[in-house]
């Protein structure tokens, strides 16, 4: 009940997923009601079952999805109706017709071109035989109702507040930026305190894997956004509240690269923490310096998450240059001494440079 209450309050407060769900539900109910009235008055069907059923299920999350599924469902309904009618004509018995028609229709339901609408072929066959009216006029009537319901469902979805899913892209980008910052701050805290081992780096690696799943969610949201803009009218789109433009796709690529760099960074630390591996972790002084660098980069991620434009910050840039200089000096000293810390420190410095270049492009580097 608590979750339901929160959803109701969120829908009442303003635009969001909860309100979108309410709008789509009301549209589906309205389409079913309209289809029932039209089918009863125009087609003279006292039950008017098929038209509202089809209209109800075709108010999908995107207009393009409604149109695609309308074609799939109408084809499935026609196939089920015709197959059941033919089986009834051959066997002359509803049970025999059911046994003859449903198995091949269930096999046909698995055809990829039907999507998830293929099962309607078998259910329509069952309904056709159960109704006991398998005549040419009844078959034509039922198919006509399906087409009517499809037209009404698609029209309602396209013309009444057409669903546009741009918010999901923005929310996923914001969440990804925030979570990258959190991971970098967590790694920085562990390195600064000196309390990290193989178990700690395993947790960091898991956090990086969650970032990759969030990145996959962003890609899915982008595909959903593109589909939602297909076949939707510009003027009708303008009736919706909230931003009508999604962040540019270049942002997806940028944060995909950032996620990859964070994954590489945590993998390097995991290797360094493994006592059975040759590379050794850097000394504590270098790690504390590196932790401060990660904190600054994590702060830049939080700025992105807050959707503030990355402004040049001379103090931050100067501090980063100083920290990088100290790390480069440590790296030269390690390399000159043939220290086993050299490989790990050099790799970590490369990864933070990559993150810096992606997140703070306006700050000049050496």
C-alpha positions, 0 to 999 in steps of 0.5 A, a space after each residue: 500500500 505504501 508504494 501505491 500511495 507514493 505512486 498516487 502522490 507522484 502522479 498528482 504532483 507533476 509529470 513523471 512515469 506515474 502520471 504517464 501510466 495514468 494517462 495511458 490507462 485512461 486512454 486505453 479505457 476510453 478507446 475500449 469504451 469508444 470501440 464498444 459504442 461504435 461497434 454496437 451502433 454501427 455493426 449492430 452487435 449486442 455483445 460488441 466484444 472484439 472491437 473494444 478488446 482490440 482497442 484496449 490492448 493497442 493503446 501502447 507506450 508508443 504510437 509506432 508500437 500501436 501501429 506495429 501491433 495493430 498489424 500483427 494482431 489483426 493478422 493473428 485474429 484473421 488467421 485464428 478466425 479463418 483457421 477455426 472456421 475451416 476446421 469446423 467445416 472439415 470436422 463438423 464438430 467444435 471439439 474436433 475443430 478445436 483439436 485440429 486448429 489450435 496446435 498449428 495456431 500455437 506453433 504459428 504464434 511463435 513466429 517472430 513476425 507476430 511479436 507477442 501478438 501471435 497468441 491471439 490467433 489461438 485465443 481467437 480460434 477458441 472464441 470463434 468455436 465457443 461462440 457457435 456461429 461459424 458462418 461466412 457472415 459471422 467470420 466477416 463480422 468478427 474480422 471487421 470488429 477487429 479492424 475497427 478496434 485497431 483503428 480506434 486504438 491507434 487513433 486514440 493513442 496518436 491523437 490524444 496526448 501521444 506518448 513521448 518518452 524523452 524523460 527516460 533518457 534524461 533521467 538515465 543520464 542524470 543517474 549514470 553521472 551521479 552513480 559514476 561520481 559516487 563510485 569515484 568518491 568511494 574509491 577515493 575514500 578507500 585509497 585515502 584511508 589506506 583501508 582497501 584490499 581484495 574484498 574492497 576492490 571486489 566491491 568497487 568492481 561490482 559497483 563498476 558493473 552496475 554502472 555498465 548496467 545503467 549504461 545499457 539502460 540508457 541505450 534502451 531508453 534512447 531506443 525507446 525515445 526514438 521510437 516514441 517520436 516516430 509517427 507522432 504529430 509535432 503540434 500534438 507533442 507540444 500539448 505535453 508538459 515538460 521538455 520536448 528534447 532529449 540530451 544529444 546522443 553524443 552524451 550517451 557516447 561520452 558517458 559510455 567512455 567514462 563508464 569504460 574508464 571507471 571499469 578499467 580503473 577498478 580492474 587495475 586496483 583489483 589486480 594491484 590488491 591481489 597478492 598473487 599478482 606481480 604488479 604492486 600498489 603505489 605507495 600511500 603518499 601517491 595513493 592519497 594524491 590520486 584519491 584527491 584527483 578522483 574526488 575532483 573528477 567525482 565532483 565534476 560528475 556530480 555537476 553533470 548530474 545536477 545538469 549544470 554546464 561544466 564551467 572552467 574553474 581555474 582553482 580546480 584546474 590549478 589543483 589538478 595540474 599540481 596533483 598530476 605533477 606530483 604523480 608524474 614526479 612519483 612515476 618518474 622516480 619509480 621508473 628510475 628505481 625500477 620500482 614494482 609500483 611503476 606499472 600500476 601507478 602509470 595505468 592509474 594515471 592514464 585512467 584519471 587522465 582519460 576521465 579528466 578529458 571526458 568530464 572537464 574538457 574546458 580545463 587545459 592540461 599539460 
